[in-house]
Amino acid sequence: MDTLAAMRVFSSVVETGGLSAAGRALGLAPSSVSRRIAELEDLLGVRLLQRTTRKLSLTEAGETYYERCRDIVRAVEDANLAVTEKRAGPSGVLRVTAPSSIARRHVVPAVAAFQCQYSAVRVVLSVTDRVADIVGEGLDVAVRIGQLEDSSLVARKVGEARRLVCASPAYLKRAGEPRHPAEISDHACATFRNHPGSNIWRFRRGDEKLEVRATGAFFADDGDALAAAACAGLGLILLPEWLAGPDISDGRLFEVLKGYTADPANTSLYAVYAPGPYVAPKIRAFVDFLAGRFAGDYTWRERH
């Protein structure tokens, strides 16, 4: 029995959640996957997986073995990549995840430009606002926005965008344009929430710092929905320029309170990936590409 191959199959079963899924990922029949798991269990003298008609789960021994097995398999794969991909250049499947608020408007056009330059790389993009487990879900790069949680992952800042207040011309004609942040409390605001309530919007001008309570009749937990609500005349919004910018350029939204700076002034964009002694060329190339594309001269207000 090829122990390393069996370890790779076992790791894939755990990470994909099933024999069939692991088989598809590895190009093996489910019966071959099952046989290799059984051979590995016979070799170790322990049961690694609990099998039922509905699902597979790790035994205590399986959990311990997977933690070590995963690191060994990835170390071998990294060693192979160090020899092959370094010589051949970026290639293979690149699995990327990004939140919906930036994926469609900016990440997808960036991927298209990236693939024009690196045609040997195939990209699988998962669009989700859930914070994905990069290692556990077999992802290569996560595009994330805002404040990051502390973790062992590598996070590289690849861009940032101003946060600004805006509204539709129709709303401003009806309700008037606020000239001072304190006036926000007299306006309808579309706020980032999943239930009715109010948000605190913070601003500064020089040494002056202000806090205002923003609320209205529309709430959403999606940035695109908030931008659409503002375009429809439902009130003021406070959003990063990568969301509101294209609508401002098209005249669907108008920036207000330009004399004040939102606090924090910017929302940062990061590319996050797993650490290791060797970063695959496809990952390094993609992260470098994003950093170059979303540099200071990138225009968030264009429709890319």
PEFEN-V926973 format. One record per pair of residues at least 12 apart in sequence whose C-alpha atoms are under 8 Angstrom apart, sorted by the first residue. I is the first residue (numbers start at 1). J is the second residue. Records with the same first field share a line. If there is no record, write none. Layout:
I = J  J
This chain:
1 = 39
3 = 40
4 = 73
6 = 36  37  39  40
7 = 40  69  70  73
8 = 69  70  73
9 = 22  26  33  36  37
10 = 37  66
11 = 66  69  70
12 = 25  26
14 = 58  66
15 = 136  137  138
16 = 137
17 = 55  56
18 = 55  56
19 = 33  34
46 = 61
47 = 59  61  62
48 = 60  61  62  63  65
49 = 62
78 = 278  279  280
79 = 278
81 = 280
82 = 278  280
85 = 280  281
86 = 281
89 = 281  282
90 = 118  120  121  280  281  282  285
91 = 118  119  120  121  122  281  282
92 = 120  121  122  282
93 = 121  122  123  124
94 = 121  122  123  124  139  140  141  282  283
95 = 123  124  125  126  138  139  140  141
96 = 123  124  125  126  139  140  141  142  143
97 = 125  126  127  128  132  139  141  142  143
98 = 125  126  127  128  129  142  143  144
99 = 127  128  129  130  143  144
100 = 127  128  129  222  224
101 = 222  223  224  243
102 = 242  243
103 = 127
105 = 242  243  303  304
106 = 242  304
109 = 304
110 = 290  293
111 = 123
114 = 286  289
121 = 282
134 = 273  274
135 = 274
140 = 273  274  283
141 = 271  272  273  274  283  287
142 = 271  272  273
143 = 269  270  271  272
144 = 269  270  271  272
145 = 267  268  269  270
146 = 267  268  269
147 = 268
152 = 274  275
153 = 272  273  274  275
154 = 272  273  274  275
155 = 270  271  272  273
156 = 270  271  272  287
157 = 268  269  270  271  291
158 = 268  269  270  271  287  290  291  292  294  295
159 = 268  269  270  291  294  295  296
160 = 266  267  268  269  294  296
161 = 240  241  242  266  267  268  300
162 = 240  241  265  266  267
163 = 238  239  240  241  262  264  265  266  267
164 = 238  239  240  241  255  256  261  262
165 = 236  237  238  239  255  256  257
166 = 230  236  237  238  244  253  254  255  256
167 = 230  231  233  235  236  237  253  254  255  256
168 = 230  231  232  233  235  252  253  254
169 = 233  251  252  253  254
170 = 233
171 = 233  234  235
175 = 187
177 = 256
178 = 256  257
179 = 256  257
180 = 257
181 = 203  210  211  212  257  260
182 = 210  212
184 = 212  213  214
185 = 212  213  214  215
187 = 216  235  236
188 = 214  215  216  217  234  235  236
189 = 214  215  216  217  218  234  235  236  237
190 = 215  216  217  218  219  220  226  229  230  234  235  236  237
191 = 214  215  216  218  219  220  226  237  238
192 = 219  220  221  222  223  226
193 = 219  220  221
194 = 219  220  221
195 = 219  220
196 = 217  218  219
197 = 215
198 = 213  214  215  216
199 = 213  214  215
200 = 212  213  214
201 = 213  214  238  262  263
202 = 262  263  264
203 = 260  261  262  263  264
204 = 260  261  262  263
205 = 259  260  261
216 = 235
217 = 234
218 = 234
223 = 239  243
224 = 243
227 = 239  243  244
230 = 253
231 = 247  252  253
240 = 266  267
241 = 300  301
242 = 300  301
244 = 301
245 = 300  301  302
246 = 300  301  302  303
247 = 301
248 = 301
249 = 301  302
271 = 287  290
